[in-house]
Amino acid sequence: MRILDEGEWLVATAGHEARVDALTAAHRVRRADGRKHPVEDFLFTYYGWTSGRLRRWHPGAGVGLAGAGSAPHRGWRFYRVDGDVASVDVAAFLDARGDTVRFVRDLLTQTASRPGRFGCFGLHEWAMVYRLPQSDIRHAAWPLRLGPDGTDAVVETHQIACSHFDAYRFFTPDAAPRNLLTPTRASQAAYEQPGCLHAGMDLYKWAIKLSPAVGSDLAADAFELARDIRELDMRASPYDLRELGYEPVPIETAEGKARYVEEQRGFSERSQALRSRLIAAIDQVAVPMRSTDALD
């Protein structure tokens, strides 16, 4: 175990808190004012974790904090104190979260082993509004860039091949049969691939879900990646968000498709690097095991 003295972990804590505060400042102001944001709110509403949870610093498994008497970690779940050192209680963590650890590792390793696919063009967002009245779409306060008929035409003239269950499950009833694939929760590990934007965003979900065994530096990196990916996700969506400063990526055109794929490839490379780090962090606490258990 690597031991950080009190001065070291206090500096690390302050640095992490300052980083998260900067990343979430606009969200916290909007939340206080009761204002919604169709792009950035996703990371807090869909994933369900507050900025405060992300702000809490964890060193990760295998790192001890000297000066345990002044470390807040001593009272947090999944920590133990031995003498003057506080650290993650790996045995207690695995006892409570072992199934999740095995599932996530299996999912990540299978995803990382596949070549990325880059022909989806973000059509999942279009399939989520297909043939719906404006009042029923998720971001009803924002207009559709091509209007309802133009949006439906994009869905009808393109081949949709979404591999991510948590995107596919939000397809409208009329759009779901148009998808070439039928991903399910049980088949999630068999379908996910590293070109998928949502698989990249989900690295944030897994990093937080496996906290405190996974350190907060990795979780913050995953959050930053997810935030960047979400922006492309919505710029390529059918919504017109130019009022918020988001220039569309018009995936209904050849130029827009090329731009989308270029950015998608960059995010896939970033995601694969982070995926490898997350797998390595998991292997700090558990012997690699395969599991087909499906977890929400």
Protein Blocks (a to p, Z undefined) as FASTA:
>chain_A
ZZddfklmmmmmmmmmmmmmmmmmmmmmmmmnopacfklmmmmmmnopafklmmpccebg
hiacehklmpmklmpghiacehjaccddfklmmmmmmmmmmmmmmmmmmmmmpccdfkln
ommmmmmmgopafklpmblmbccfkojklmmmmmmmpccddfbfklmmmpcfklmmmpmb
dcdfklmmmmgcfkbmklmmmmmmmmmmmpckbcfklmmmmmmmmmmmmmmmmmmmmbdc
klnopacddfkbmklmmmmmmmmmmmmmmmmmmmmmmmmmmmmmoccdddfbdcZZ
